[in-house]
Amino acid sequence: MICTSIQNRNLDQIFELLDSGNIEMAEIRIDRCHLTQDEVEELFSSSDVTLVATCRVSEVRASLAGSSADERKLDTKASQKAESMLITAIHAGAAYADLEIEAPAMMSKRIRRETRECGTVLIRSYHDFSGTDSLEALKALTEKCFSLGADIAKIVTTASGKEDAARVISLYDHFDSAKLVAFSMGGDGRQSRIDCLSKGAPYTYAALTEEDAAAPGQISTGQMRKMVYGDRKFIGYPSLSPVQMPASKSFAQRAIIAAALADGVSVLRGYSPCGDNESAVSVARALGAEVTVGVAYESGNVSKDNSALTIKGIGAAPGRLSMDSLHTGESGLLTRMMIPLMSVLGGGKVEITGEKTLTRRPLKGASAIMSAFGVNLVQTGERASSVKEGEPGQEVFVPLSVQGRLRAGRAAISGADGSQIVSGLLMALPLLPEDTVIELANPKSIPYLFITMDVMKAFGVKVWCDMEGGEDFAESKDWNDCTGITFHIKGGQSYKAAQMDIEGDWSSAANFLAAGAVFGRVELTGLDTKSLQADLSVMDILMEAGASLSQLGDDDSKGMIHVQRAPLSAFDVDAGNCPDLFPIISVLAAFCQGTSRIAGVGRLANKESDRGRAILEMLTAMGVNAKIAGDRLVIEGHSLQQRLLTGKLLKGGHYTSHHDHRMVMALRVAELGADGPVIIDDTECVAKSFPTFSELFGRLK
């Protein structure tokens, strides 16, 4: 990243510069700008550009020259003013705060505490305006920065020759490059301001113009952009239009089926078509529900609404339907939800059929779970001859026959193979007359279970649950620490018609957010930051990596999401509860300096592709060092700037999506950082979840 130093400007001038689209990151020299404390707060709380707050005690002291105070009081006054200004910036949202290592001890302690509490990255900096010391001395100064609490150490000296600059750059051979900004001032140090980026520094400094340099030898932002990026364009510049996210198919499919089961007319707003959602509409109609697209019926009034579904339900009850078969398209969720539901609604034997990748994906754990409730899943079709009919616990594929009626009671089952069949049970069991208790051990994809219960509640059906775990869960309340869930399901319930707004899809949004964080900027609408969707976790992952994220608008959860480039570093995350994020956060990791580790690979084998293997194959072919170690995907990343300067851009060429919609979207994002076009064998499969993806993503470029 190129950090432009801004000095000798007032507030309006600074905002004008930041809004120009020419500055990707800025250092605000509070000590040299004409800003009041209130203006500092306004600036650091309002800008979407990543900002570094710098206020040198020595500079403040110089500005107070002529004061009648004696030297000791002058030093105290300068320290207090610099500290106050920095803390104001930190509280207002500064991404970074730069404090020289010579700052008074108490000031250092307070600034360190404030940065920790506010999540601001602390830079401890050393400047030598007279020369460059020995390598051992420079290493000792770097270690001192870290001992004083630095998240990033900044070492800047004056070069009197090329060897001085080379000595400073050699610090990258001894320290984590993602935590070091080291270069030299002066004419002989100019190239080192670029060389530090090629070594993996999170950012370097540039001037607005050569005449406006904050230090000797500082290069202008325009010139540095050409040196680093050449003619490369970035997404979202110079103009930017918000991108509307499609409906969450996790919510949409559940809501469509719940509306089909309900007694009365339901209206679902915010719907957008995709392969899986259309399959849910087809299933609803097959059950006997009347579905009208693009029209809303409310309180006797009819209105046109292209995002609305009006569904007249069937008033579901046990044995209500007489059906021999049901087609669920390519949707694994829909298939697993309908297996328990058909064992309640049907006559005791229904064949479930599907298409495309679904027929090649085993429904892991489904047979064992259903057998615990008195239902057998019997393999039909071409695979029927290779399995023993009705053998409990065997892995089955679509097409299959659902045989027997769902039985209420108490059952202990494993959630190790995912949440979808459990979601189907939660939707089906309340229709039985008796109560049920499910003891779910080793639950996975827990957020999706809560989405199921949330949708059910909207349609008048309630399920209670108790989450269990050890001391870690008691302290963190983190889904990843939960070891078991007990569901209490009251029988004799029925679905009632409802009005419901369908949320935007965080799985789709993740691709745009990652693209903006690495390659430019993006604004998205239609999302809810209080969502139960597991893939909302992408926000936490991006923030851990250092991305610049903000939410615009008056609504505290549904305002426009803004993301733009910032220095990115490696992250460590457990994605076991959000496996759909794996492809795109793997691409993100390739552009985060350092080694990222993503746990939960075991959840990927039975997606639309063997997704873990597919991701590793993609990354390796693109020249990224990556491996699977146990349940973790380990990825060695490099910043976009380092890749550009060292010729390590991802490799373009021909790639396979493995007919996996998530892989298509990840490959499209990866192409932005490739040395040539990325040609994908099957892009049509993206219609499964996001048919307009290519069109919307193309607009960004």
N, C-alpha and C positions, 0 to 999 in steps of 0.2 A: 504494500500500500504506500501511496505517496501522501505524506502529511504536510500540508501547507501551513507555514507559520504566518499568523496574522497579527500585525502590530500597528500601532499608531492609527487606529480606526475607531470611530464611534459605533454605537450599537446599530444604527440604521445601515451604515456602510458594511458592517460585518454580516448582517442578515442578507443584504444584497449579494454579497460574495458567496455566501453559503447557498443561496437560492439559484445561483447561476447555472448549476449543473457541472461546473468546471472543477469543483473541489470534492474529492472523495473522502478526505479526512482532514481535519484542521487542528492546529495547535493555537489556542487563544492565549496570547501573551497578556494576561490580565495586568501585569506590572507595566506594560507599555501602551495599553489601550486606554481610551478615555471612557471608563465604565464605572458607574456607581455600583454599590452592592446590590441594589434592586435590579439593575440592568444585568449584572452577572447572573442572578437567579433567572431572569427572563430568558437570557440567551441559552443557558445550559438546560433549561426545562423545555425549550420550544423547538430546537433544531433536530432534524432527523440525521444530520451528518454526524459521524463519529468525531467527538471533540476531546482534545487534551487540554486540561486546565494547567497553566504554568504561571506561577507568581513567585519570582525569585526575591528572597529577602534582600539581597544586595541591591537589586534594582529599585525596590521600594525604598530602601535607605537612601539611595542616591536622589530619589524624587523628593525626599524630605529634607534635602540639604538646605541650609539656611535657617533651619529651625533653631530656636533659642535653646533647645534642650541640649544637655551635655551628651558626650559620646555614648555613655552607657544607657541613658534614657532613650537616645535616638535608636540604638540597636533594639531595645525592647519594643519601642513603638513600631519599628519596621517589621519585626517578627510578628507582632500581634496583628498588624494590618494584613500581611501576607497570609497568615494562618486563617484569619477571618474570611478573606476572599476565597481561598482554596476550599474551605469547609462549605461556604455558600455554594460554590460550583459543584462540589461533591454531592451535597444534599439535593441539588437541582437536577442531577442526573448525568454529570460528567462521566464519560466512559473511562477516561484515564486522568490521573492527577500526577504531575511531575514535581518532585521535591528534591532539591539538591542535597547531597550527603553532608554538606556543611551546615545544614539547618540546625537550630538549637534542639537539644535532646527532648525537651518537653513538647516542643512543637512537632517533632518527628513522631513521638508517641501518640499524640492526639490525632495527627493526620492518618497515621497507620490504623488507629482504631476506627476512625470515620470511614475510611475506604473499605475496611472489612465489613462494617455494618451496612454500607450502602451498595456493596458489590462493585465498587470502582477499582480498576486496575491501578496499582501503585507503581509508579516509576521512581526509582532513586537514581539520581544522575550525578555524574562527575564531569567537569569541564576543565581543560587545561588550555589556557589561551596563550601560553608561552612556548610550549613544545610537546614532545611525546616521550614518556619515560620508558624504561625497559619493559620487556614482556612480563617478567616476574612481578614488577610493580603494577602493571596494568591488570594482571590476573588477581593480585591482592585487592586492588580497588574494586574489581567486579565482585569478588567474594564479599567485600565490605558492603556493597549495595544490597546483596541478598541477606546479609546478616542484619541489616537495618530494616528488613521487611519487604524488600522489593519483590514485586511480581515480575517486573522487567528491570534489568539493569541497563543504564544508558552511559556509555563511555565515549566521550568526545574529546579529542586532543587536537593540537595544531601540528600539522605536518610541515617539516622543513625539507622534505625530500620524499621520494616514492617509498623508500624503505620504512619511513615512519608510518605511512598509511598502511603498508603491508603488515606491519607489526600489530597495528590495531585490528585489522581484519583477521589476523591469525587467532584472535580470541575466540572466533567461531569454531576453532578446532578443539577448544577446551570446555565450552559451555553450551547448554541447550540453545540452539539458534532462535527458537520461538520465544525465548525469554531474554534476548539480548539485542540492543540497538547500539552498534559500535561503528564509528567512522571518524574521519579526520577533517578538520577545517583547513582553510587555505587553498591556494591553487593546486598544490600537490595532493590535496585530499579530496578534490572534486569527484574523481572516479570512485573513491571509496564509498561515497553516498549511494552509488548504484551497486557496487560490489557487495555491500551488506545485504541487499535484497537477494542477490544471487546465492548468498550463503544461507538464506532462510530467515532473515530478520523480519519481524512482524510489520515494520514500516520504516521509512526513512523520511528525512525532512527536506522540504523545498520552500522557495520564496515565491511570493506573488509575482514579483518581477526581479530581475537582477539588481535593480536599484533599491529594492525593498528588502534586501537580504537581512535576516536576523543574525547571521554569523558570517565570517569571512569564507568565501568559496561556495556559498549556498547557490544551488542551481534553481532557475525559475521552474514553476510547476509545469508550464507549457513545454519547456525543453525536456524536462524529466519525463513527462508523459510520452514524448516521442522516443526517448531513449529506452523506456521500459516496454511500452505497448505498441510502438510503431503505428501502423494504421488500423490496429484492431479496434473494433467497435464494441460497445457494451450495451446490454439490454436496458431499456427504460430511459435512454438518453437520446435527445435532449427533452423530448416530451414523454408524457407517461399517462396512460389511461388505465383506470382500475379494471381488474379482471374479475368477473363474476364467477364464483365457484359453483359447480353443479351440486345437485342434492346429494346428501350422504345416502349411499345405497344401504348402509347399515340401518339407518333409520327408515328409509323409504320402504324397503322390503318388509320389515317388521310391521310398519304402519299399514301397508296395503293388505297384508294377511289379517291383521287385527280388525281392520275395517270390513273385510270380507266375512269375518266370523261374527260381526256385531249385528245386533237387531236395530235396524233403522238406517238412516242415510248419513254417511260421514263425508267430510270435505278435508282433503289434504292439500295444503298450499306449499309452494316451493318445490314442486316435483319437477324433475328433468329426466328425460328418457335416456336409458342406456340399456345394454343387452340384459343385464341382471334385473334391472327394474321392470323392463318390459316382460321378462319371464314371470315376475311376481304378479303383474297385471293379468297375464294369461292364466296363471294358477287361480287367481281370484275368480276369474270368469268361469274356469272349469269347475270351481266349487259351487257355482250358481249365482255369484254376486253380479250385480249390474255395475259396470265401470264406465263412466263418461269422462273423457279427457278434454281439458280446456274449458270446462264449464263448472261453475260453483253454484250449488243450490243451498241457500241459507234462509231460514225463516220464511219459506214460501217464495223467496225472490231468486231469480235466475240472473247470473252475470257471467260475462266472458272473462276467463282468466287462463292464459296459456300455461300457467304453472300449477293449475289446479286439477285434482282428480276428485270426482264425486263418486262415491261407492255406496250402493245399496246392499247391505249385508244379508246373510242368510239366517241369522239368528241361530248360530251353531249350537248343537247339542249332541250327546253321544248317539252314534248310529244314525245320525241325521241324513247321511248321504249313501247312495248306492253307486259306487264307482269301481271299475275294474282296473283303471290305470290313471296315472297322472304324470305329465311331462314337466320337468323343472328346468329345462334349458341347460345352461352351462354353469348355473349357480350352485356352489357348494353349500352356502348358507341356506338357500331356499330348500334344497334337497334335505338337509339335516333337520330343518324346522318342520317340514311336511311329513317326515317319517312318523314322529310321535302323534302329530295331529291326525294323520290318516288312520292311525291305529285306534283313535277315539271316534272320529267322524264316520269312518267307513264300515263296511260289513264284515270285516275280519280278514280280508285278503285284498291287497291293492298292489299293483306293480308300479314302481317309480322308474321312469325313464329319463335320460338326459342326452347331452350331445357334446361334441368337440372334446376339450381337455378333461371335462368332468368324467367321461367314461374311462379315462386312464388313471384317475386318482382314487386310491383306496379310501373308503370312509373309515379311517382308523378309529378304533374304539367304539364305533356305533353299534356293532353287533353285541358286544359284551354289555354295553349300557342298556340297550333295549331288552336284552334277555333278563336283566334284573327287574324289569317291569312286566314280564310275561309275554313279550313280543319277540318273535323270531324274524331275522332278516335272511332271506333265502336268495342265493345268487341265481339269476336267470341270464338269458342270452348266451353268448359264445363261451363264457367262463363257467357256465353251470356244470359242465361235465367234469371240471377239474377240482371241485370242492364237494364236501359231504353236505348234503341238504340238511339245513337247520342246525348245523353244529354250532353251539354257543361260542362266542368269542372269536370266530374266524373273521378275517378281514374281507369285506365285500365291496363290490363296485356297482355302479349303476350300469345296466338295469338290474333291479332287485325286486323281490316280492316282500311286502310287509304283511306278516301273518300273525294273527292273534289280536286280542284287544288289550289296550293299555290297562295295567292294574295299579290301583292306588295302594298306599301303605308306606312303610319305611324301607328305604334302600340306601346302601352305601355304594358309591360308584367313584371311579377315577376320572379326573378332569385333565389328565396328562396329555390327551390327544386333542384338546381344544374345547371351545365353549359352545359350538353351534348346535350339536345334538342336545346339549343341556338347555339351550335356549328354546328348542322345540318342546322339550319336556315341560319347561316352565309355562309355555303358552297352552299346552294341551291338558295338563293335569287339573287345572281349576275347573274344567268342564265336567270332570267326573263327580259323582255325588259324595265320595268319601275324601277325607283329608289325606295329605301326603307329606312326608318328611324326607328330604334328600340330603344325605351326608356326602358332600363332594370333597374328595381328597385331592391334593396337588392341583388346584385349579389353575388353568391357563386362560389368557385373553379375558381376564376378569372384567375389564371395562365393558365388553360387549354383553356380558350378562346383565350389567346394570342398565345398558341401553334397552335390552329386552324388557326388564321390569319397568323402566320408565315409560315405554310405549304402552305396555299392558295397563299401567296405572291410568294413562290418558284415556283408555277405553274401558275404565271401570273395573279392572281386574287387578287384585293386589296379591303380592307375594312378599313375605317377610324373610329376612336372612340374618344370620350371625356369622361374622368373619372371625377366623381364628388364626393364631400365629404365636411365635415365641416372643422373647423380649424385644427383638428387633422390630417386629410388627407393632407391638404395644407402644413403642416409642415413635416409630416413623409413620405408621398408618399407610405405608407404601404397599400398593398391590403386589409388588414383587416379593414382599416379605410374608404375604398371606399363605398359610399352609393348608387351609381348609375353610369351606363355607357350608353352613347348614341352612337349607331353605325350608320354610314352613309354608305349605300351600293348602289353603282352605278349599275344600270341594264345594260343588253346587253353585259356582259363580258363572256369570255370563258376560259376554262382551257387549258393551253399549256404544251406540254411535257417538262420534266425537268430531270436533274441529281441531285440526292440528297443523302447525307449521313445521315443515321438514327442514332441518338444518343443512347448511352447506357442508361439503365433504372435505375433511382435513386430510384424508389420504391423497386426494387430488392436489390439494393446496400445497402439500409438502414439496412437490416437484417445483412449483413456482417459487416458493420461499427459498429453497436451496439454491435455485438459479440466481435469484436476486442477491443472496448473501455472498455468492462467489463472483458473479459476473456483472453486477450492475445494481439495479433496484427494481422493485415490483410492488404494486399495491393491489390488494385483493379485497373483495367484498363478499358478503353472504355467509360469513363465518361467525361462530359464537365461541369466544374464549372461555366460556364456562361449560363447554360441551362435555358430555360423558365419553365422546369418541376417544378411543385409545390413541389414535394418531395425532391428537392434539399435542402429544408428547414431542412432536417435531419442534414445537416452540422452545421447550426446555433444552432439547438437544442443540438447537441453533444458538441459544443463549450461552450454553456451556462452551460452545465452540468460539464464542465471541462475536456473533453476528449482531448487527444493529437492527433492533426490532422496536416498533412502536405501534400504538393503536390510535387512530384519529376519529374524531366525532364525539358527540355528547353521550352516546350509549356506552356504558361501562363494559359491555361484553360483546356487542355486535357492531362496533365501529370498524372502519376500514383498517386493515392490517398493512403496515408499511415495513419493508425490509430493504436494506441496501448494504453494499459491500463494507466490510470492516476486516481488520486483521483476524484471521481464523487460526486456531490452534487445535491440536488433537483432543478428542473427547473419549470418554469411557462410559458406555451406556448398556443397560439390559433392555433389549427390544423384544423380549419374550412375549410381552403383552400387546405389542404392536408390530407383528411380523410384516405387515404390508409396507412398513417404512424401510425395510432392509435395503431394497435396491437403491433408493434415492439417497439415503444417508451413507451408503457405501461410496457413492459418487462424491458426496459432500466430503467424506473423510479423505478422499484422494487429493483434495485441495486444502486440507487443514494441516498446518505444519506440525510434524511429529507423528507418533504412532497411535492410532485410534483402535479401540477394542469394542466390538459390538457383540454382546452375549445374546443367546437365544437362537443360534443357527439350527438347533434341532427342530424348531417349529416350522422349518421351511421346506422340508422334503416333499410334502404333499399339497403344495400350492399348485397354481396353474402349470408350473414347471417344478423341477427339483431346484428350487430357487437359490439355495445356498451354493450349489454347484454352478448354476448359471451365472450368479454374481461373480464368483471367483474366476470363472472362465472369461467373463467380460473384462474384469479388472486386469487380469494377467495379459490378455491380448492387447490391452491399451497401454501396457508398459508400467503398470502399477505393481509394486511389491505387496503382495497380499497372501495370506494363508489362513486356513481353518485350523485352530488349535483347540481341540475339545469342542466345547459349545460356543466358542468365540470366533468371530471373523476379525483378523488382525490386519490392519491396513496402514502402510507407511505413506504418509501424505506430504505434499510440498505445496507451498503457496502458489497461487496463479502467477505472481510476479517472478518467483524463483523458476517456475517451469518455463516461463517466457524467456528469461535471461539465460538459462542453461540449455535450452533446446529440449526440455523434457515435457512438452505438451503431450496430452494423451494421443494415442495413435488412431487416426481415422482408418476407414476401410469397411469391409463387409462384416456384419455381425448378425447373429441370430437372436431373436427375441424369445425363442423357445415357446412361441405362441402365448406369451405371458404379458398381459397389459401393463403390469407394473415395470417390467423390464423395458418395454418400449419407451415409457416416459423417462426412465432413468437414462437410457441411451441418448435420448434427445437432449437432456440436460448436459450429459457428458460431452456431446458434440460441440458445445459452446467453448470447451477447453481443449479441443482436439486440433491436430495439425492439418486436418483435412476433413472432408465430409464423412459422416457415419451413415452407412447404407444398411438398412435393417430389412431382413428377409420378409417379415410379416408385421405390418403396422396396423392392419385392419382389426387385430384382436383388441386394440385399445378401446374399441366400441363397447366392450364388455362392461366398462365402468365409466368411460369418459369419451364419448364419440366426437366431441368438438375439441379435444385436446390439441391436436396438431394445428388447427386453425387459430386457437387462442394463443398457443405458445409461439406460433409464427409471428403474431403481431408484436411480440416483445422484441423480436430481432429486427 
